[in-house]
Amino acid sequence: MTVQAVSFPCVLVDDDDWLIPCESPEDVRLASEPEFVSDIRDAFDAGGRPLRLFATGPKGNEVDFELAGPADPERFRRCVEAYFHHWTDAAPPVFAGDAAGYAAAVVVAARETAVRRRKRKGDAGGG
């Protein structure tokens, strides 16, 4: 069995549709705390593959992650669109079929786009 490596950048999405861009394994670990790892609703690597985050370490005080399944670019796109709908006044990056290019564009857009002080109510239209 071949173990596939997580490719970066990664995107974490919490249970409030907040998107957290991560460009390294250390970013993922810093962005999630063991006692709040269940607050991360979705996570994707640069290939659009879902990630599973979990507490680890001798006291469960560290976070690690691994690939959790095949690429799901549609779900990844819906999560990104929900974040941009609820938390910004900007349009999300357009997904053109290239998950790696999309992930990179999402990270740049998330870092450069001003965020709202309050979450916008209503459905993002995609899920």
C-alpha positions as CSV (number, residue, x, y, z in Angstrom):
1,M,0.0,0.0,0.0
2,T,1.3,3.4,-1.0
3,V,0.8,6.3,1.5
4,Q,0.2,9.5,-0.3
5,A,1.6,12.7,1.1
6,V,-0.6,15.7,1.8
7,S,0.1,18.5,-0.7
8,F,0.2,22.2,0.2
9,P,-1.3,24.7,0.5
10,C,-4.2,23.3,2.6
11,V,-7.4,24.9,3.5
12,L,-9.3,24.3,6.8
13,V,-12.9,25.3,7.2
14,D,-14.5,25.6,10.7
15,D,-18.1,25.0,11.7
16,D,-18.8,28.8,11.2
17,D,-17.6,28.7,7.5
18,W,-14.4,30.5,8.4
19,L,-11.6,29.5,6.1
20,I,-8.0,29.1,7.3
21,P,-5.3,28.9,4.7
22,C,-2.3,26.8,5.6
23,E,0.9,26.7,3.6
24,S,2.8,24.1,5.7
25,P,2.3,21.3,8.1
26,E,3.2,23.7,10.9
27,D,0.5,26.1,9.8
28,V,-2.1,23.3,10.0
29,R,-1.0,22.4,13.5
30,L,-0.9,26.1,14.7
31,A,-4.4,26.7,13.2
32,S,-6.0,23.9,15.1
33,E,-6.0,23.2,18.8
34,P,-6.5,19.6,20.1
35,E,-9.6,20.5,22.1
36,F,-11.1,22.3,19.2
37,V,-10.2,19.9,16.3
38,S,-13.8,18.9,16.1
39,D,-14.6,22.5,15.2
40,I,-12.8,22.0,11.8
41,R,-15.7,20.8,9.7
42,D,-13.8,20.4,6.4
43,A,-10.1,20.4,5.4
44,F,-8.6,19.9,2.0
45,D,-5.1,19.7,0.6
46,A,-3.9,21.3,-2.6
47,G,-5.3,18.4,-4.6
48,G,-8.8,18.9,-3.2
49,R,-8.5,15.8,-1.1
50,P,-10.2,15.8,2.3
51,L,-8.0,15.7,5.4
52,R,-8.7,14.3,8.8
53,L,-7.4,16.2,11.8
54,F,-6.9,14.5,15.1
55,A,-5.4,15.0,18.5
56,T,-2.2,13.1,19.2
57,G,0.8,13.2,21.5
58,P,1.3,11.7,25.0
59,K,-1.4,13.9,26.5
60,G,-3.5,14.5,23.4
61,N,-2.1,18.0,23.3
62,E,-0.9,18.0,19.7
63,V,-2.7,18.0,16.3
64,D,-1.8,15.8,13.3
65,F,-3.5,15.2,10.1
66,E,-3.7,12.8,7.2
67,L,-5.5,12.3,3.9
68,A,-9.0,11.0,4.4
69,G,-10.2,10.1,1.0
70,P,-10.2,10.8,-2.7
71,A,-10.3,14.3,-4.2
72,D,-13.7,16.1,-3.7
73,P,-13.2,19.3,-5.7
74,E,-17.0,20.0,-5.6
75,R,-17.1,20.0,-1.9
76,F,-13.9,22.0,-1.7
77,R,-15.5,24.6,-4.1
78,R,-18.7,24.8,-2.0
79,C,-16.7,25.4,1.2
80,V,-14.7,28.2,-0.4
81,E,-17.9,29.8,-1.8
82,A,-19.6,29.6,1.6
83,Y,-16.7,31.4,3.2
84,F,-16.6,34.2,0.6
85,H,-20.4,34.6,0.8
86,H,-20.6,34.7,4.6
87,W,-17.4,36.5,5.5
88,T,-16.4,38.8,2.6
89,D,-17.9,41.1,0.0
90,A,-15.7,39.6,-2.7
91,A,-16.3,36.9,-5.2
92,P,-14.5,33.6,-4.6
93,P,-11.8,32.4,-7.0
94,V,-13.2,30.5,-10.0
95,F,-12.7,26.8,-10.0
96,A,-11.6,25.8,-13.6
97,G,-10.9,22.1,-13.0
98,D,-7.3,22.4,-11.6
99,A,-7.4,21.7,-7.9
100,A,-3.8,22.7,-7.2
101,G,-4.2,26.1,-9.0
102,Y,-7.5,26.6,-7.3
103,A,-6.1,25.9,-3.8
104,A,-3.2,28.4,-4.5
105,A,-5.7,31.0,-5.7
106,V,-7.9,30.4,-2.6
107,V,-5.0,30.9,-0.2
108,V,-4.0,34.2,-1.9
109,A,-7.6,35.5,-2.0
110,A,-8.2,34.5,1.6
111,R,-5.1,36.4,2.8
112,E,-5.8,39.5,0.6
113,T,-9.5,39.9,0.9
114,A,-11.0,42.1,3.6
115,V,-13.4,40.2,5.9
116,R,-16.7,41.3,7.4
117,R,-17.1,42.0,11.1
118,R,-20.1,39.8,11.2
119,K,-21.1,36.7,9.3
120,R,-23.6,37.3,6.5
121,K,-26.7,35.2,7.0
122,G,-28.3,33.2,4.2
123,D,-27.3,30.3,2.0
124,A,-24.2,30.7,-0.3
125,G,-26.2,28.9,-2.9
126,G,-23.9,25.9,-3.1
127,G,-24.4,24.1,0.2
